Amino acid sequence: MSSLAGKQGPRYRHTAEDGAPYETIAVEKLTPIIGAEITGVDIGQLVSDAARSNQQMDEIHRALAENLVIFFRNQTITPKQHLAFGHKFALADLGKDAGVFKYGEEIGRMKEPLAKGGWIHVHNMYCDKGMK
């Protein structure tokens, strides 16, 4: 019985259909139905205060919506950066004026409705916490 451990498993390469191109990331579909690998992004940099890219996060959200599952390989991030990246995605549908919570504390309210999986950031919420 062979083991795939350490061999990164089998891969099926799928050619993407014609669509709007990604400008800040590369997305390679792994199957015709579900899953894609995203390259060209450093998650550690993306979640740092010094280097935020709204366009890159928008494209990551689009890739997630189009492929349902996304993979980021060979990322060197701390647990804190991993958590910060996860906090950029809504866990449930949020209505206008719904509370936005981080670490169990309300940090703001939604300016407009947001679908599950959408990107939560200061551009679509009222936020006084930490603002100067």
PASEBA-1860 file (N, C-alpha, C; in nm, 3 decimals):
! residues 132
1> MSSLAGKQ> 0.084/-0.118/0.000/0.000/0.000/0.000/0.089/0.124/0.000 ~ 0.075/0.209/-0.100/0.160/0.328/-0.107/0.096/0.444/-0.033 ~ 0.182/0.529/0.013/0.136/0.648/0.085/0.163/0.771/0.001 ~ 0.069/0.864/0.002/0.088/0.990/-0.071/0.151/1.096/0.018 ~ 0.175/1.062/0.144/0.233/1.158/0.237/0.365/1.209/0.182 ~ 0.381/1.338/0.184/0.503/1.399/0.138/0.514/1.414/-0.012 ~ 0.418/1.364/-0.086/0.423/1.372/-0.232/0.323/1.472/-0.287 ~ 0.253/1.542/-0.200/0.155/1.644/-0.235/0.035/1.588/-0.310
9> GPRYRHTA> 0.022/1.458/-0.321/-0.097/1.398/-0.378/-0.110/1.413/-0.528 ~ -0.209/1.345/-0.586/-0.230/1.353/-0.731/-0.289/1.488/-0.769 ~ -0.265/1.529/-0.890/-0.317/1.657/-0.938/-0.388/1.636/-1.071 ~ -0.496/1.709/-1.087/-0.567/1.713/-1.215/-0.563/1.858/-1.258 ~ -0.505/1.888/-1.369/-0.496/2.027/-1.415/-0.610/2.056/-1.510 ~ -0.677/2.164/-1.485/-0.792/2.203/-1.565/-0.765/2.339/-1.625 ~ -0.794/2.356/-1.752/-0.777/2.484/-1.818/-0.899/2.571/-1.789 ~ -0.874/2.690/-1.736/-0.983/2.780/-1.700/-1.057/2.829/-1.824
17> EDGAPYET> -1.187/2.849/-1.808/-1.268/2.904/-1.916/-1.235/3.053/-1.933 ~ -1.282/3.108/-2.044/-1.264/3.251/-2.065/-1.343/3.327/-1.961 ~ -1.282/3.421/-1.898/-1.346/3.505/-1.799/-1.258/3.625/-1.773 ~ -1.302/3.708/-1.683/-1.222/3.824/-1.648/-1.090/3.776/-1.588 ~ -0.978/3.828/-1.635/-0.849/3.783/-1.583/-0.825/3.837/-1.441 ~ -0.748/3.763/-1.367/-0.703/3.810/-1.236/-0.580/3.897/-1.260 ~ -0.571/4.008/-1.191/-0.460/4.100/-1.214/-0.351/4.091/-1.107 ~ -0.387/4.052/-0.983/-0.288/4.055/-0.876/-0.255/3.916/-0.820
25> IAVEKLTP> -0.326/3.813/-0.864/-0.299/3.676/-0.821/-0.309/3.584/-0.941 ~ -0.256/3.463/-0.926/-0.273/3.359/-1.028/-0.361/3.251/-0.969 ~ -0.460/3.206/-1.046/-0.554/3.104/-0.999/-0.550/2.987/-1.097 ~ -0.515/2.869/-1.046/-0.510/2.749/-1.128/-0.614/2.650/-1.077 ~ -0.716/2.624/-1.159/-0.820/2.529/-1.120/-0.758/2.390/-1.107 ~ -0.800/2.319/-1.002/-0.749/2.184/-0.980/-0.843/2.078/-1.036 ~ -0.971/2.107/-1.043/-1.069/2.018/-1.106/-1.172/2.107/-1.176 ~ -1.252/2.051/-1.266/-1.354/2.134/-1.332/-1.464/2.179/-1.237
33> IIGAEITG> -1.479/2.111/-1.123/-1.593/2.136/-1.036/-1.558/2.218/-0.914 ~ -1.448/2.184/-0.847/-1.418/2.248/-0.719/-1.267/2.253/-0.698 ~ -1.223/2.362/-0.638/-1.084/2.372/-0.595/-0.994/2.447/-0.691 ~ -0.911/2.535/-0.634/-0.811/2.608/-0.711/-0.693/2.641/-0.621 ~ -0.577/2.651/-0.682/-0.457/2.691/-0.611/-0.427/2.836/-0.647 ~ -0.403/2.916/-0.544/-0.374/3.058/-0.564/-0.226/3.081/-0.538 ~ -0.161/3.148/-0.632/-0.020/3.186/-0.617/-0.007/3.336/-0.642 ~ 0.107/3.388/-0.608/0.132/3.531/-0.631/0.085/3.618/-0.517
41> VDIGQLVS> 0.060/3.556/-0.401/0.016/3.634/-0.285/0.094/3.586/-0.163 ~ 0.137/3.680/-0.082/0.202/3.651/0.045/0.104/3.690/0.154 ~ 0.041/3.590/0.216/-0.063/3.617/0.316/-0.006/3.696/0.433 ~ 0.117/3.669/0.472/0.180/3.744/0.581/0.186/3.893/0.551 ~ 0.220/3.926/0.427/0.222/4.067/0.386/0.081/4.124/0.373 ~ -0.010/4.042/0.324/-0.147/4.087/0.299/-0.217/4.132/0.426 ~ -0.190/4.066/0.538/-0.259/4.100/0.663/-0.183/4.202/0.746 ~ -0.064/4.242/0.702/0.011/4.342/0.778/-0.048/4.480/0.752
49> DAARSNQQ> -0.037/4.566/0.850/-0.090/4.701/0.836/-0.014/4.781/0.731 ~ 0.111/4.744/0.708/0.194/4.820/0.615/0.157/4.796/0.469 ~ 0.106/4.680/0.437/0.082/4.646/0.296/-0.054/4.581/0.278 ~ -0.158/4.659/0.264/-0.292/4.605/0.240/-0.328/4.628/0.093 ~ -0.387/4.525/0.033/-0.429/4.537/-0.106/-0.576/4.500/-0.116 ~ -0.661/4.600/-0.132/-0.804/4.572/-0.148/-0.829/4.490/-0.273 ~ -0.759/4.520/-0.382/-0.780/4.448/-0.507/-0.740/4.302/-0.491 ~ -0.631/4.275/-0.423/-0.589/4.137/-0.404/-0.690/4.060/-0.320
57> MDEIHRAL> -0.742/4.120/-0.212/-0.844/4.054/-0.131/-0.972/4.034/-0.211 ~ -1.011/4.131/-0.292/-1.129/4.115/-0.377/-1.112/3.997/-0.473 ~ -0.992/3.983/-0.530/-0.968/3.873/-0.622/-0.964/3.738/-0.549 ~ -0.914/3.735/-0.426/-0.916/3.611/-0.347/-1.061/3.572/-0.317 ~ -1.144/3.670/-0.281/-1.286/3.642/-0.257/-1.354/3.590/-0.384 ~ -1.322/3.651/-0.498/-1.379/3.605/-0.624/-1.336/3.462/-0.655 ~ -1.209/3.431/-0.633/-1.160/3.295/-0.657/-1.230/3.195/-0.565 ~ -1.254/3.233/-0.441/-1.326/3.145/-0.348/-1.469/3.123/-0.396
65> AENLVIFF> -1.536/3.229/-0.439/-1.674/3.217/-0.487/-1.682/3.131/-0.613 ~ -1.585/3.142/-0.701/-1.586/3.067/-0.827/-1.544/2.921/-0.810 ~ -1.460/2.893/-0.710/-1.402/2.759/-0.697/-1.441/2.685/-0.570 ~ -1.506/2.752/-0.478/-1.556/2.696/-0.353/-1.449/2.654/-0.253 ~ -1.335/2.612/-0.297/-1.223/2.575/-0.211/-1.096/2.634/-0.274 ~ -1.014/2.701/-0.193/-0.889/2.756/-0.245/-0.773/2.711/-0.157 ~ -0.657/2.696/-0.221/-0.536/2.653/-0.153/-0.427/2.758/-0.172 ~ -0.354/2.783/-0.066/-0.237/2.869/-0.069/-0.121/2.781/-0.022
73> RNQTITPK> -0.033/2.744/-0.110/0.077/2.654/-0.073/0.200/2.734/-0.032 ~ 0.280/2.670/0.053/0.411/2.724/0.093/0.405/2.865/0.151 ~ 0.306/2.890/0.234/0.296/3.019/0.302/0.366/3.007/0.438 ~ 0.450/3.101/0.469/0.515/3.104/0.599/0.448/3.216/0.679 ~ 0.350/3.176/0.761/0.276/3.274/0.839/0.268/3.228/0.984 ~ 0.252/3.325/1.070/0.237/3.296/1.212/0.091/3.261/1.240 ~ 0.064/3.199/1.354/-0.077/3.175/1.390/-0.158/3.305/1.395 ~ -0.097/3.412/1.441/-0.167/3.542/1.446/-0.203/3.591/1.306
81> QHLAFGHK> -0.114/3.575/1.209/-0.142/3.615/1.070/-0.250/3.526/1.009 ~ -0.247/3.397/1.041/-0.348/3.304/0.991/-0.486/3.346/1.042 ~ -0.494/3.377/1.170/-0.620/3.422/1.229/-0.666/3.554/1.167 ~ -0.574/3.646/1.147/-0.609/3.776/1.086/-0.664/3.757/0.945 ~ -0.606/3.666/0.868/-0.655/3.640/0.732/-0.795/3.581/0.737 ~ -0.819/3.488/0.826/-0.952/3.428/0.842/-1.057/3.528/0.884 ~ -1.017/3.630/0.959/-1.112/3.731/1.004/-1.161/3.821/0.891 ~ -1.101/3.812/0.775/-1.143/3.893/0.661/-1.264/3.834/0.588
89> FALADLGK> -1.313/3.719/0.634/-1.425/3.652/0.569/-1.544/3.644/0.665 ~ -1.663/3.685/0.618/-1.784/3.677/0.701/-1.825/3.531/0.717 ~ -1.859/3.491/0.840/-1.899/3.353/0.868/-2.046/3.328/0.839 ~ -2.124/3.435/0.828/-2.269/3.423/0.803/-2.313/3.547/0.727 ~ -2.433/3.542/0.670/-2.490/3.661/0.607/-2.507/3.768/0.714 ~ -2.469/3.891/0.680/-2.482/4.003/0.773/-2.573/4.109/0.711 ~ -2.669/4.154/0.787/-2.759/4.260/0.740/-2.703/4.398/0.769 ~ -2.765/4.497/0.711/-2.726/4.636/0.738/-2.736/4.661/0.888
97> DAGVFKYG> -2.637/4.727/0.944/-2.627/4.761/1.086/-2.601/4.640/1.176 ~ -2.573/4.523/1.118/-2.538/4.406/1.200/-2.404/4.430/1.267 ~ -2.389/4.380/1.388/-2.263/4.394/1.460/-2.153/4.308/1.399 ~ -2.031/4.362/1.400/-1.913/4.290/1.354/-1.826/4.265/1.476 ~ -1.790/4.138/1.498/-1.717/4.100/1.618/-1.580/4.045/1.584 ~ -1.482/4.078/1.668/-1.347/4.025/1.656/-1.303/3.986/1.796 ~ -1.261/3.862/1.812/-1.222/3.809/1.943/-1.334/3.826/2.045 ~ -1.461/3.813/2.000/-1.575/3.821/2.089/-1.618/3.961/2.127
105> EEIGRMKE> -1.552/4.062/2.076/-1.586/4.201/2.109/-1.636/4.272/1.983 ~ -1.746/4.347/1.998/-1.798/4.420/1.882/-1.701/4.531/1.844 ~ -1.664/4.533/1.715/-1.570/4.634/1.668/-1.635/4.730/1.568 ~ -1.759/4.705/1.530/-1.826/4.794/1.437/-1.959/4.737/1.391 ~ -2.021/4.808/1.293/-2.150/4.767/1.237/-2.141/4.778/1.085 ~ -2.217/4.691/1.018/-2.215/4.687/0.871/-2.285/4.810/0.812 ~ -2.226/4.869/0.709/-2.288/4.980/0.637/-2.397/4.929/0.543 ~ -2.380/4.806/0.494/-2.473/4.747/0.397/-2.472/4.596/0.418
113> PLAKGGWI> -2.571/4.524/0.366/-2.571/4.378/0.381/-2.448/4.314/0.316 ~ -2.405/4.202/0.373/-2.289/4.130/0.321/-2.318/3.980/0.325 ~ -2.294/3.912/0.215/-2.318/3.767/0.207/-2.209/3.690/0.278 ~ -2.243/3.570/0.323/-2.147/3.481/0.387/-2.025/3.465/0.297 ~ -1.906/3.473/0.356/-1.783/3.461/0.281/-1.730/3.594/0.230 ~ -1.812/3.700/0.239/-1.769/3.832/0.192/-1.659/3.891/0.277 ~ -1.595/3.992/0.225/-1.481/4.055/0.289/-1.528/4.165/0.382 ~ -1.491/4.154/0.509/-1.524/4.256/0.608/-1.402/4.343/0.628
121> HVHNMYCD> -1.419/4.472/0.607/-1.309/4.568/0.625/-1.370/4.706/0.645 ~ -1.288/4.805/0.672/-1.340/4.939/0.702/-1.417/5.001/0.587 ~ -1.401/4.952/0.465/-1.474/5.009/0.351/-1.623/4.975/0.354 ~ -1.664/4.871/0.428/-1.806/4.834/0.429/-1.862/4.825/0.570 ~ -1.794/4.886/0.667/-1.846/4.887/0.804/-1.813/5.018/0.872 ~ -1.895/5.052/0.970/-1.867/5.165/1.056/-1.781/5.113/1.168 ~ -1.667/5.174/1.191/-1.573/5.122/1.289/-1.505/5.237/1.363 ~ -1.521/5.243/1.493/-1.452/5.344/1.574/-1.333/5.284/1.648
129> KGMK> -1.336/5.153/1.670/-1.229/5.087/1.746/-1.097/5.097/1.671 ~ -0.997/5.144/1.738/-0.863/5.148/1.680/-0.842/5.256/1.577 ~ -0.944/5.334/1.545/-0.930/5.440/1.447/-0.875/5.565/1.515 ~ -0.790/5.637/1.448/-0.732/5.760/1.505/-0.774/5.880/1.425
END
